[in-house]
């Protein structure tokens, strides 16, 4: 009798699953999204620009009728979190805030990647970009780029980063190459771990993302030297660029994009794209991001795919020329 009941339950379950499968497929093909909870993976600890962008989306997507969670999975320059999404089901409910590190730098920096940064993701849209800000401990006897270079030629200096392969790391390596110095790179699991050491003087500087670094500059806890972008940032117009301060041609910006796991149907891909662009266009979101030094962008999945291709080529050259490697 017991075995008969088990067989009956198994058969009933199979029929239910069989009946549900065509409905799930139809929903995906029609662009129905979300149909279950959404997870946005951030490849770094809380507090940085990727985390900020994920939480903005999570807040605004609360009206879509499904729970939205932000899942911080830091480590290996963002590779751990990105790999998690690369292996998730292709239904559009597992997303990642991709960065210049996970989808531009790491393929050249790591000898063995756990994922293919192109084939293993469905591009959704570019989100925002921001310059990095070179900041130093307030006791470092340098107030501009030329003085930092002179100091680096006289004594050992160390710069921290939120992990090997991040734009924060490669900004420092590019600085080393163009300035002809060899400052030591000290990688951390995230910028939240690096900042206490910078404030305490255990490292001398960091090329931090603008949204994270600017509040510490404004409070007087750190000293700003220059921004890494080609032009000055509207969020800090009085801070010069590294290029105009003695290293012509220096340019390194951090960018952030939304991607999904591979195999997401086109209709769902475009639905997520549309919902993301709606959020980026909201006046309060634009104002919040601007105050943090983030320049919201948006765009099509195809534009994001082209950006990833161009950034991969660019940073491959920087990695080769600088001799950067994973410690």
N, C-alpha and C positions, 0 to 999 in steps of 0.2 A: 504493500500500500504506500509506504513512504517513498520507495523508488518511483512509483507511478506518479506521485505528486511532484517529485523533482523533475521528472521528464515533462510533465504538463507545464510546470512553471518555466522550464527552459524553452519549451516550444513557444509559449506565450511571449516570453521575452524576445525571442528571435523574431516573431511576427511584428512586435512593436517596433523593434529596431529597423526591420525591413520597411515598415510603413513610414517611419520617421526619416529614413535616409533620402527618399525622393524629395521630401519637403525641405530638408536641409540643403540639398543640392539646388532646388528651385530658388530658395531664399538667397543663396550665394550668387546664382546666375542673375537674379533680379536686382542685385545690389543691396539686398536687405542687410543692414548693419546698424547697430550691433544686435545680435540675437542672444548674447550671453555676456557675462562680465568681461571687461576690457582690462588688460594688464599693459602698462607702459614701463618698460625696463629702462633704467638709467644705469649706465656702465661705470658710474663713479659714486662716491658717498654723497649724502645730502649736503646741500649748501652751495653748490656750484651752479653755473649757468645751465647745464643739461637738466639738473634737478628742478630748477626754477621753471624751465619751459615745460617739463613734464607735468608739474603741478598746476600750471596755468591751464593746460589742456584738460587735465583731470577735473578741475573745478568747473570749467565751462561746459564740458561734456556731460555734466551731471544731469542735464535736461534730456539726454538721449534715451533715458529709460533703463539703463543698465549701470551697475556699479563700475567705477573706474579706479583702479589702484595703481600706485607708483611703487615699483619694486627696484630698490637699489642693489645692484649686483656688481660691486667694484672688483678690480684686480686685473693684472696683466695688461695694463694700459688700455683697459676697456674690453679686452678680448673675451673675458669670461661672460660678461653680460651679453655681448653681441652674439657669442656662440650659442647661448641659451635660446635666443630668438631665432637664430639660423636653423635650429633643430625643432622649432615649435610647429604645430599644425598650421597649414596655410589657409586659415579662415579669416584673417584680419583682426583677430582678437588679442594677439600678442604682438606688441609694437616695441620699437627701441628708439631712443634718442641717439642716433648715430652722430659721430663727431669726426673732425678732421683726422683724429687719431685712428679710430676704428675703421674708417672708410677712406683714408687717404695715406696716412703715414705708416701704419703697422705692417701692411703688406710688404713694404720694402725693408722695414727694420727687423722684423722677426724672421728667423730662418725657416720656421715652420708655423704656419697659421692654422688654427683649428677650424676655420671657415673660409669660404671664398667670398670676399667682400662684395662681389658683383652678383654671382650666380645664386648665392644663398639668401638673397634679400629681395623684397619687392619694394622699390622706391615709392614713396608717397609724396613728400614735398620738402623743399628746403624750408627751414624754420627761421633762422637768424644767424647773424655773424657778429663778432666783436673783436676788437684788437686785444692783444695781450698788453699788459702794462708792466714795464720793468720797474720793480720797486725794491728798495734796499732797506736793511736795518737802519734805523735812524742814527746809529753811531758810526756807520760806515763813512769814512772821510771822502765822499764823492757826491756831487750834486748834479752832474750831467754825464753824458755818454763819454766824452773825452776823458773826464776824470776817472770814470770806471775803468776804461781801457788802460790808462796810465797806472792805476792801482793794481790791476790784474797782471801787469808786466813786472811789478815790483814784488808782489807777494801772492801766495796761493789764495784763491777765492773759490767759493763753492756756491752753486745755485741749485735750488731745490725744484722739484716738479711734482705734479700729481700722478706721476707714473711714467715709465719709459714708453716712448712712442706718442705721447701727447704733444699738442702744439706748444705747450709750456716747455717741454723738454727740447723739442726741435728748434724753438725760438732761441734757446740758449746755445745750441750747437751751431746754428746759423751765425749767431753773434761771435762765437769763437772763431769761425772760419773767416768772416769778413774783417774782424778786428785783429786777427793774428795772435790770439791769446788762447790759453787752455785752462779755462775755469772748470772745476770738477763738478760733474753732475751727480746730485744726490736724489734718487727717486723715492717717492713715498707712495702709499696706497691711495692717497687722495690729497687735495690741497688742504683739507681740514687737519691733516696730520703734519703737513709741511709748515703751515703758518706759525704754530707755537714755536717751532725751532727757529724760524726767521725772527720772530719777535724776541726770542731769547738770545739771539746772536750766535746760535750754533751753525747756521748757514748765513751767507751774506745777502742773498738776493733771490728773487723768483720772477719769472716772466708770467705773471698770473693773469687769468681772464679778467677783463675790466670790471664785470659786475661784482666779482669777489674782492678785488684789490682796492677799488676806488673808495669804499667806505672806510677802510683802514688808513688810507691817505688823508681823507677828509677829517678823520678824528685825530690825526697827528701821530698815529702809532707806527706808520711806515713812511718812507720818503719816496716820492715818485721821481723817476728819472726820465722816462720817455715811453711812448706808445709804439707798438710794433707795426702798425698799419702804414700804408703809403701816405695817408692824410690824417690830420688831427681828428680826434673824436669829438663830436658835438657834445658828448657827456662831460668832456674835460678839455675844452678848447685851449686852455693855457698850458697844457702839457705838450711839449714838442714830440715829433716823431724821431725814431732812432735814425732814420735816413737823413733828416735835415740836421741832425746833431753830430754828424761825423762819419756815418756809415751809409753812403749813397747806395741805393738799390736794395736796402734792407726792407723786407715786407713779409710779415707772417701774421695771419689772422686765424682766429678760431671760428669754426662754423659748426652748426648743429642742424640736423635733418631728421625727419621722421621716416622710418622704414618699417616694413612688416616682414614676417617670415616668408619664405619662398612659396610660390604657387597660389598666391591670392588671386581670385578671379578679377578680371578687369573692372567689372561693375562695382565690386566691393572696394577695389583700389581707388577708383574715382570717387566713390562715396566718402571714403575716409579723407581723401584729398580735399573735397568740397567742405567737409565739416571742419577740417583744420584751417582752411583759408578763412572761413567765417570767424573763427576765434582770433586769428592774427589781425583781422580787419576791425575788431572791436576797439573803440576809442580808449577804453580803460586799459586794455591789454597793451595797446601801442604806447600809451603814456607810461605804464609800469616798466615795460621793457626798455624804453628810451632812457628812463632815469637810471637804469642799471647799466647803460652803455651797450645794450643789445639792439641791433638793427634788424627788425623783423622783415622777412622777405616774402616767402611763399613761392608759388610757381607750380609747374606741372611735374609729374613723375619723370617725364623725359628730360626736363631741364636739370633735375637732380641727378639723373644718370649721367648726363654730360659733365656736370660739375665733378662728380666722383672720378670720372675718367681723367679729367684735366688735373685734378688735385693729386691723383695717384702718380701721374708722370712728374709733376712738379716736385713732390716730396721725395720721390725716388732719387732725383738728382741731388737734393740737399743731403739725404742720408749718405749717398755715395761720396760726395765731396767732403763732408764733415767727418766721415769715418765713424759715425754714431753707431753704437751697439748697445745691446741689453746687458746691464750689469748683473 
